[in-house]
Amino acid sequence: MISELLESVESLSFDAALPGRLVTGFQDFPDNAVPDVPDAVRSAMDGSGLLDAVKPGQSVAIGCGSRGLANLPALTRTTIECVRERGAQPYLFPAMGSHGGGTVAGQLKVLANFGLTEASMGVPIRADMAVRRTARLPSGPQLYQGEDSARADHVLLINRVKPHTSFRGPVESGLSKMGVIGLGKLEGARTYHAHGVEVFVSDLTEAAQLQVEHTNLLGGVAVVENGHEETMAVEALHASEFAGPRERALLDLARTHLPRIPVSPLDLLVVRRLGKNISGTGMDTNVIGRFAVPDLPDAEWPRVTVVAVLSLTPETAGNANGLGLANVAAGRVLRDIDWQATYTNAFAAGVMGLRKAAMPAVVPCDRQVLELSLSSIQTSPEQARILFIDDTLSLSRAWMSPNLAAEWNAAPNCRIGPEASLAFDGSGLMTSPWNLA
């Protein structure tokens, strides 16, 4: 069916001139990465006394999610070592809600794509989609915990704190949300999302506190990343601190270091790759300015007329959630989609997920993606404001149509680099400014 679709549109012609040359642009983000990630984890653990409650012989379940955290293997391995030094028995489990297709095999594959396997970490990985009920919010949602973590004496979570892609609240992405959604597996994610975005804004703090009261959550390792996708802060939080002042302060810190596109408006934004390891929505909505959430207007910056996507990341394992944020996609995106994984994740998120899993226009090759995109805008292709980025996490370098160069160069901490060509091979695959072969 996919081949037939692509063959049926292969002969379509779009009258749009492509720019022959591009200009490279750089953003200089602060170089404030922690110098030694394992040492930072140990210092956070020791300084917080987080593991003081762990006794020799006890089991400690360490939960990792579906996000591609910088230094995730080092963060996880050091947490394991700290637990072992207490004489306890650590094991890993996937704390990722509906991701990985909502199956044991799919979630184990997600962890493996991040370098987290039993062989690499030296501990068992226990994955079980069965859940038990923990508590119920006064507003309605039932909360859950997966059996794989509920059977342990203690649970630790490892997650990145950052602004969420679909709502604004006192706490957003981080340990609290993982403790509510990730810990609850597919059933927990589906049930909570069914009550709409309002329960994230108004009730996530209370939900996190209920999970702490009614589960074996001990705490977690919270990290913040800078604009270079580097670990810039590591803190160990007791479960009683989830959704409290420390996690909120980390969210504020993350917000100040969130990469952004420094020029707007754009006629065309070309995104090289989309994936769950980049963002829960494949592309960070805070970066592209599109949210696809009922009653949440798109951002004023940047304003983008057409978003085009060229590929999926290998780490996303076919989960194309977020593709609905784009207008046009290349054929290989369609060929690489795991529909079961994508739809399981999307359906668990309710109407927000349905919008983000919608299918954009698909044409066979990169050249046609650009031609279709430029032929659809209200600006002549020669005057179009075009920006190319690797993904929404990687904004320290970009390529742009020459008419954006002066604005980019005038933006804070931005500078212009050498020219680059826009080129394709005989099949229409882009070979410059990047090579997707």
C-alpha positions in Angstrom: 0.0 0.0 0.0 2.8 2.4 0.9 4.6 1.7 -2.4 1.4 2.2 -4.4 0.8 5.5 -2.7 4.3 6.8 -3.4 4.2 5.5 -7.0 0.9 7.2 -7.6 2.4 10.6 -6.7 5.9 10.1 -8.1 5.0 11.8 -11.4 3.6 14.9 -9.8 5.4 18.0 -10.8 5.7 21.2 -8.7 6.7 24.4 -10.2 9.1 25.8 -7.6 12.6 27.0 -7.9 14.9 25.7 -5.2 17.7 27.9 -3.8 21.1 27.0 -5.3 23.0 28.0 -2.2 22.4 28.2 1.5 24.2 30.0 4.4 25.4 28.2 7.5 24.3 29.7 10.8 25.6 29.0 14.3 24.2 29.7 17.8 26.7 29.9 20.7 25.0 28.3 23.7 26.7 28.5 27.1 29.3 25.8 27.7 28.2 24.8 31.1 28.1 21.1 31.0 29.0 19.2 34.1 32.6 18.0 33.7 32.1 14.5 35.1 28.6 13.0 34.9 29.2 9.9 37.1 30.8 12.2 39.7 27.8 14.5 39.5 25.4 11.6 40.2 27.4 10.4 43.1 27.6 13.9 44.6 23.9 14.4 44.2 23.2 11.0 45.9 25.6 11.6 48.7 24.5 15.2 49.3 20.8 14.3 49.4 20.9 11.2 51.5 18.5 9.7 49.0 19.7 6.2 49.5 19.8 6.3 53.3 16.6 4.3 53.5 17.9 1.5 51.3 18.9 -1.6 53.4 21.3 -4.4 52.3 19.4 -7.1 50.4 16.5 -4.9 49.4 15.5 -4.6 45.7 15.6 -1.3 44.0 13.8 -0.8 40.7 15.4 1.9 38.5 13.0 3.4 35.9 14.2 4.8 32.6 11.9 6.4 29.9 11.7 6.8 26.2 13.6 10.1 25.9 17.1 10.3 24.6 18.8 11.9 27.6 22.4 12.9 27.1 24.7 10.5 29.0 21.8 8.2 29.8 24.0 5.1 30.0 26.4 6.9 32.4 23.5 8.3 34.5 21.9 4.8 34.8 25.1 2.9 35.4 26.2 5.2 38.2 22.8 5.0 39.8 23.1 1.2 39.7 26.6 1.4 41.3 25.3 3.7 44.1 22.5 1.3 44.9 24.9 -1.7 44.8 27.2 0.0 47.2 24.4 0.0 49.7 24.3 -3.8 49.5 21.0 -3.7 47.6 19.9 -5.5 44.5 19.1 -3.0 41.6 17.3 -3.8 38.4 16.0 -1.7 35.5 12.4 -1.3 34.2 10.8 0.8 31.5 8.9 3.7 32.9 7.5 5.0 29.7 3.7 4.7 29.8 2.4 3.8 26.3 5.6 4.3 24.4 7.4 1.4 22.7 4.0 0.3 21.3 2.7 -0.3 24.8 4.3 -3.8 24.7 7.1 -5.4 26.7 9.1 -6.2 23.5 8.7 -2.6 22.2 9.7 -1.0 25.5 12.8 -3.2 25.8 13.7 -2.2 22.3 13.5 1.5 23.2 15.8 0.9 26.1 18.2 -1.1 24.0 18.4 1.7 21.4 19.6 4.0 24.2 22.3 1.5 25.1 20.4 0.1 28.1 20.6 -3.7 28.1 21.2 -6.3 30.7 24.6 -6.9 29.2 25.6 -3.2 29.1 24.2 -2.3 32.6 25.0 -5.6 34.3 21.6 -5.9 36.0 18.3 -7.6 35.1 15.7 -5.6 33.2 12.2 -6.5 34.3 9.3 -5.4 32.1 5.7 -6.1 32.7 2.7 -4.3 31.3 0.4 -5.5 34.1 -0.6 -2.8 36.5 -2.2 -2.4 39.9 -4.3 0.5 41.1 -2.7 3.0 43.5 -5.0 5.9 44.1 -7.7 8.1 42.4 -7.7 11.8 42.0 -10.7 13.7 43.2 -11.2 15.0 39.7 -11.6 11.4 38.4 -8.5 9.8 37.0 -7.5 6.4 38.4 -3.7 6.1 39.0 -1.7 3.0 38.4 1.7 1.4 38.9 3.3 -1.3 36.8 3.9 -4.7 38.5 7.5 -4.6 37.3 8.3 -1.8 39.7 5.6 -2.4 42.4 7.3 -5.7 43.4 10.5 -3.9 44.4 11.2 -2.5 47.9 12.0 0.9 46.4 11.7 2.7 43.1 14.1 5.3 41.7 13.4 7.2 38.5 15.8 8.9 36.0 14.5 11.7 33.9 15.1 15.0 32.2 13.2 18.1 33.5 12.1 20.4 30.7 9.1 22.4 29.5 6.3 20.1 28.2 5.3 20.1 24.6 1.5 20.2 25.2 0.7 22.0 28.4 1.9 24.7 30.8 1.9 24.2 34.5 3.9 24.4 37.7 5.5 21.1 36.9 5.8 19.7 33.4 8.2 17.0 32.0 10.3 15.5 34.7 10.2 13.1 37.7 6.6 13.9 38.7 5.1 13.2 35.3 7.2 10.0 35.0 5.9 8.9 38.4 2.3 9.4 37.2 2.3 8.5 33.5 5.5 6.5 33.0 5.1 4.4 36.1 1.5 3.6 35.2 2.3 1.9 31.9 -0.1 1.8 29.0 -3.2 1.7 31.2 -2.1 4.6 33.3 -1.2 6.7 30.4 -4.4 6.0 28.6 -6.6 6.6 31.6 -4.9 9.9 32.6 -4.9 11.3 29.1 -8.5 10.5 28.7 -9.4 13.3 31.0 -7.8 15.9 28.8 -5.0 18.4 29.0 -6.7 20.1 32.0 -5.7 17.3 34.4 -2.0 17.9 33.5 -2.3 21.6 34.2 -4.4 21.5 37.4 -3.8 18.0 38.9 -0.3 16.8 38.0 1.1 18.0 41.3 -1.6 16.3 43.3 -1.3 13.1 41.2 2.4 13.0 41.8 1.9 13.4 45.6 -0.7 10.6 45.6 1.7 8.3 43.8 4.3 9.0 46.4 1.9 8.2 49.2 0.5 5.0 47.7 3.6 3.5 46.0 7.1 2.5 46.8 8.7 5.6 45.1 11.9 6.5 46.9 13.0 9.4 44.6 14.9 10.0 41.4 17.7 11.5 39.5 16.7 14.7 37.7 18.8 16.2 35.0 18.7 19.4 33.0 20.3 19.8 29.6 21.8 22.9 27.9 21.5 24.1 24.4 24.3 21.7 23.3 22.3 18.7 24.4 24.8 18.3 27.3 24.0 17.5 31.0 24.3 20.8 32.8 22.6 19.9 36.2 22.1 16.7 38.1 20.1 16.5 41.3 18.8 13.7 43.5 15.3 14.3 44.7 13.4 12.5 47.5 9.9 11.4 46.4 8.5 13.8 48.9 10.1 16.6 46.8 8.4 15.6 43.6 6.4 18.5 42.2 7.9 20.7 45.0 10.1 23.7 44.9 13.3 21.9 43.7 11.7 20.3 40.7 10.0 23.6 39.8 13.3 25.4 40.1 14.8 22.8 37.7 12.0 23.5 35.3 12.7 27.2 35.4 16.4 26.5 34.8 15.5 24.2 31.8 13.2 26.9 30.4 16.0 29.4 30.3 18.3 27.0 28.4 15.7 25.8 25.9 17.1 26.1 22.4 15.1 28.3 20.1 14.9 29.3 16.5 16.3 32.9 16.4 14.6 34.0 13.2 10.9 34.4 12.4 8.6 34.3 10.5 9.6 31.3 8.3 8.0 30.2 5.0 9.5 26.7 5.3 11.2 24.9 8.1 12.9 21.6 7.0 13.5 19.2 9.8 16.0 16.4 9.0 14.8 13.9 11.6 11.9 13.3 14.0 11.7 10.9 16.9 10.6 10.1 20.4 14.3 10.3 21.6 14.2 14.0 20.4 10.9 14.9 22.0 7.7 13.2 23.2 6.1 14.8 20.2 8.9 13.9 17.8 9.7 17.6 17.3 9.7 19.9 20.3 6.6 22.0 20.0 8.3 24.8 22.0 10.9 25.0 19.2 8.7 24.9 16.1 5.9 26.9 17.7 3.1 24.4 16.9 1.2 22.6 19.7 -1.8 20.9 18.1 -3.6 21.0 21.4 -7.3 22.1 21.8 -7.6 25.6 23.1 -3.9 26.1 23.2 -2.9 28.7 20.5 0.3 28.2 18.5 3.2 30.3 19.7 3.9 33.8 18.4 7.6 32.8 17.9 8.5 31.3 15.5 5.7 31.6 13.0 6.1 28.8 10.4 4.0 28.4 7.3 5.1 24.9 6.2 7.0 22.3 8.3 8.6 19.5 6.3 10.2 16.3 7.8 12.7 14.1 5.9 13.3 11.1 8.2 12.7 9.3 11.5 15.5 8.7 14.0 16.6 5.0 14.4 16.1 5.4 18.2 12.4 6.1 17.7 11.9 2.5 16.5 9.2 3.5 14.0 7.2 5.7 16.5 6.2 8.7 14.3 4.1 10.5 17.0 4.4 14.2 16.2 4.4 13.7 12.4 1.0 15.5 12.4 2.8 18.7 13.3 4.3 18.6 9.8 2.7 19.6 6.5 4.9 17.5 4.2 7.1 14.4 4.6 9.4 12.3 2.5 8.5 8.8 1.5 11.0 7.1 3.7 9.3 8.5 6.7 6.2 6.6 5.7 8.1 3.5 5.0 9.8 3.5 8.4 6.7 4.0 10.5 5.6 1.3 12.9 1.9 2.0 12.9 1.2 -0.2 16.0 3.7 1.7 18.1 2.6 5.1 16.7 -1.1 4.6 17.2 -0.7 2.9 20.6 1.1 6.0 21.8 -1.2 8.4 20.0 -4.5 6.8 21.1 -3.3 6.8 24.7 -2.9 10.6 24.5 -6.5 11.2 23.4 -7.3 14.0 21.0 -3.8 15.5 21.5 -2.3 12.2 20.2 -4.8 11.9 17.3 -3.7 15.4 16.0 0.0 14.6 16.4 -0.3 11.3 14.6 -2.2 12.7 11.6 -0.6 12.1 8.2 0.8 15.1 6.3 1.2 15.2 2.5 3.8 12.6 1.5 5.9 12.6 -1.6 8.6 10.2 -2.6 11.9 12.2 -2.3 13.5 15.1 -0.6 13.6 17.2 -3.7 9.8 16.8 -4.1 9.3 17.7 -0.4 11.0 21.0 -1.0 9.3 21.7 -4.3 5.8 20.9 -2.9 6.4 23.0 0.2 7.6 26.0 -1.8 4.9 25.7 -4.4 2.2 25.8 -1.6 3.3 29.1 0.1 2.1 32.5 -0.8 5.6 33.8 -1.4 7.6 33.4 -4.6 10.2 30.6 -4.1 13.0 33.1 -4.8 11.8 35.2 -1.8 11.0 32.3 0.5 12.5 32.4 4.0 13.8 28.8 4.5 15.5 27.2 7.4 17.0 23.7 7.6 17.7 22.1 11.0 18.9 18.6 12.1 16.2 18.3 14.8 14.7 20.4 17.5 17.4 19.4 20.0 20.2 20.4 17.7 20.0 24.1 17.1 23.7 25.1 17.5 24.0 24.8 13.7 21.4 25.4 10.9 21.3 26.3 7.2 19.2 29.0 5.7 18.2 30.8 2.5 20.6 33.8 2.0 17.7 36.3 2.8 17.8 35.2 6.4 21.5 35.6 7.0 21.4 39.2 8.2 18.6 38.6 10.7 20.4 35.5 12.1 23.7 37.3 12.4 21.9 40.1 14.4 20.3 37.8 16.8 21.9 37.4 20.3 24.7 34.8 20.4 24.3 34.0 16.7 26.8 34.2 13.9 27.0 33.4 10.2 29.4 30.7 8.8 30.3 29.6 5.3 28.0 29.0 2.4 26.7 25.6 1.6 25.1 24.1 -1.5 21.7 22.6 -1.7 22.2 19.4 -3.7 20.5 16.0 -4.4 21.5 12.7 -5.9 19.8 11.1 -8.9 17.0 9.7 -6.8 16.2 13.1 -5.2 17.8 12.3 -1.9 19.4 15.4 -0.3 23.2 15.2 -0.3 23.9 18.8 0.9 23.8 20.6 3.3 23.6 17.1 4.9 23.7 13.6 3.5 20.8 11.4 4.5 22.1 8.3 2.7 
